Amino acid sequence: MTKNKILLIGLLVVVLLVIAGIAKVKLSQADSDSAVSAAYQVKRGPLTISVMESGTIKAREQIIIKNEVEGRTSIIYLIPEGTVVKKGELLVELDASTLDDNKIDQEIRVQNAEASYINAKENLAVVENQAKSDVDLATLDLDFARQDLKKYLEGEYPNELRKAEANITLAEEELTRARETLKWSQTLFNEKYLSQTELQADQLSEKKKTLDVELAKNNLDLLKNFTYQRELAQLNSDVSQAEMALERTTRKANANVVQAKADLTAKEAEYKRQNDKLDKINDQLGKTRIEAPANGLVIYATSAQTGGFRGNVEPLDEGQEICERQELIYLPTADSSKAEITVHESNLQKIHVGMPAVITVDALPGQRFLGKVATIAPLPDAQRMWMNPDLKVYTTEIYIEGNGGTLRTGMSCQAEIVIERHPDALSVPVQAVLQIAGAPTVYVKKGDGFEPRKIETGLDNNKVIHVLSGLEEGETIWLTP
């Protein structure tokens, strides 16, 4: 690096240092002048702490008439706004063409459901009758089977047994007689009084009677060992089969009755459901004609609604499409009025129910109306919060004293809620007070500068704040520290 370059750089550094010094002096002078120009002298005087909010005039007592027709529908008749109506007078008539078509279709469904219900009721009666007949028949078959068993055991079998035993007795007696006859015939044959043929006939008769005895004994054994066992098994089986048949018939009959009853219940429920739907359609048709529930002045809901999204709704008119539960008409029922305002959350702790308020109406310049805070909403306005999540305002109602005969629903107004009135108090601008370490602090002039001082403050009205202690009248503070 050459010597000339070193000298040039050194000269440039000196110039920069001089310029920086001059600028510092100028800035210090400017700050001093600014501080002097931004000073504020503490004063004592009347002080009113209030909250000022805009709102709308509404009737204190009114009937809100809403559309109760489901879905969306159109207005085909609308009474002019401002009309004084009497109870029962037609206010709004809605398009009912779709409901008329639905009513015809629903009446057909009701008739079909009623026919099915009647058919199910008659079918239940038939099924119950058939079930009783089947069960009675199965019961009768079981009784007959049991009687057959009893008849065989106590009647037929003993008779057959006695008959078989009697046959044996008779056969044995006849055999005895045949043997005696044969013995006598043998004697006569030996003495030549009887022929060979006659003797052989008696011998044959004796053999026949012997065989009859054996046959009768065999019949008795067959009756006891085979016929009785077979008949008894058959009759017992008939009784068992009849019992099972009765059980099957009873179960099947009960199942048929239960099914028929279930079908009847379902058909009855369907018939009732279709009837309810028809009643609902008729009810909806009745709601297409909206009549005045009381005497009053007609005010469109769209004229009375203000603020946010609701303030931009299309005015109510014939041919307009409306939705269910939409407010249509406000019908004031008394002359008393109220101001509906929204209070920002920052002012919510300052006000409470019963505080006095002064209302001015844009349309009535020079007139002032007195009122009191009547209600404060416990939750922020959902519509405003939806439009702007960072904005939380609470709907507040102020009841206006007197009947307010010149006030009309929908008028814009300003409401000043008076929180405190002080005839003689110290106050300073709110921008002069800082929060330092959680304590309100102002900068008080001392000599050529300002020094911080903690003070005790009361409420503010967004312009000045009430000073309770820490400052004296005439002291100078920094207005914008």
Secondary structure as UniProt FT lines:
FT   HELIX           3..37
FT   STRAND          39..41
FT   STRAND          43..59
FT   STRAND          62..66
FT   STRAND          72..78
FT   TURN            81..82
FT   STRAND          84..85
FT   TURN            87..88
FT   STRAND          90..94
FT   HELIX           97..151
FT   HELIX           152..156
FT   HELIX           157..190
FT   TURN            191..192
FT   HELIX           196..222
FT   HELIX           223..227
FT   HELIX           228..286
FT   TURN            287..288
FT   STRAND          289..291
FT   STRAND          296..297
FT   STRAND          299..300
FT   HELIX           301..304
FT   HELIX           308..312
FT   TURN            318..319
FT   STRAND          321..323
FT   TURN            324..325
FT   STRAND          327..332
FT   STRAND          337..344
FT   HELIX           345..347
FT   TURN            348..350
FT   TURN            353..354
FT   STRAND          356..361
FT   TURN            362..363
FT   TURN            365..366
FT   STRAND          368..376
FT   HELIX           382..387
FT   TURN            389..390
FT   STRAND          393..400
FT   TURN            405..406
FT   TURN            409..410
FT   STRAND          412..429
FT   HELIX           430..432
FT   STRAND          434..436
FT   TURN            437..438
FT   STRAND          439..446
FT   TURN            447..448
FT   STRAND          449..454
FT   STRAND          456..460
FT   STRAND          464..469
FT   TURN            473..474
FT   STRAND          476..478
//
